[in-house]
Amino acid sequence: MTTTPLLERRHHLTIVVHGRPAPQGSKKYAGHRLNAASGRMSAVLIEQSKRVKPWRALVTAATQEARVVSHIGPTPVHLPILDGPLEAEIVFTVLKPASAPKRKRTWPTTRHSGDVDKLIRSTFDGIADGGGVVDDSRIIRVTATKTFPNEHPDALDQPGAIIRLYTLGDPT
């Protein structure tokens, strides 16, 4: 068994998103249409969850806002788009069900809170759309946590996410 080397990482961007995290799940078949570019018939697939588009838009806007470091007059100055091997740490704060204990810490294991892997997919797409990373394939290491409001050191007081992006050093 080989061990993964400890890579030197450097914090580059923190993104705070307020809003209900939405998992990017399966697509639903909605018929066929003529593809104008190829001239062939193509399947039309749409998102099954109506919450994905608003969540991705919130992540995109928060990413664009987090990249602004200053202004030259009215013109914003942005951090560069991250490229190369990256690491992401994400803490998703999800709605606590009304039936959950109020004074006791509980785990967000309900289907209502979403699968963490699907939450990551929608969030990474929003980060890429917002110019945070060249492409989400550059993120090679992920730590993701789902929690309820105020039940984790990085939990928000309302639904949303805190995302930290790091560049990784030379693996040798």
Secondary structure, DSSP 8 states (H G I E B T S, - for coil): --------EEEEEEEEEES-------EEEEEEEE-TTT-SEEEEEEES-TTHHHHHHHHHHHHHHHHEEEEETTEEEE---B-SSEEEEEEEE----TTS-SSS-----SGGG--HHHHHHHHHHHHHHTTSBS-GGGEEEEEEEEE-TTSSTT--SSSEEEEEEEEE----
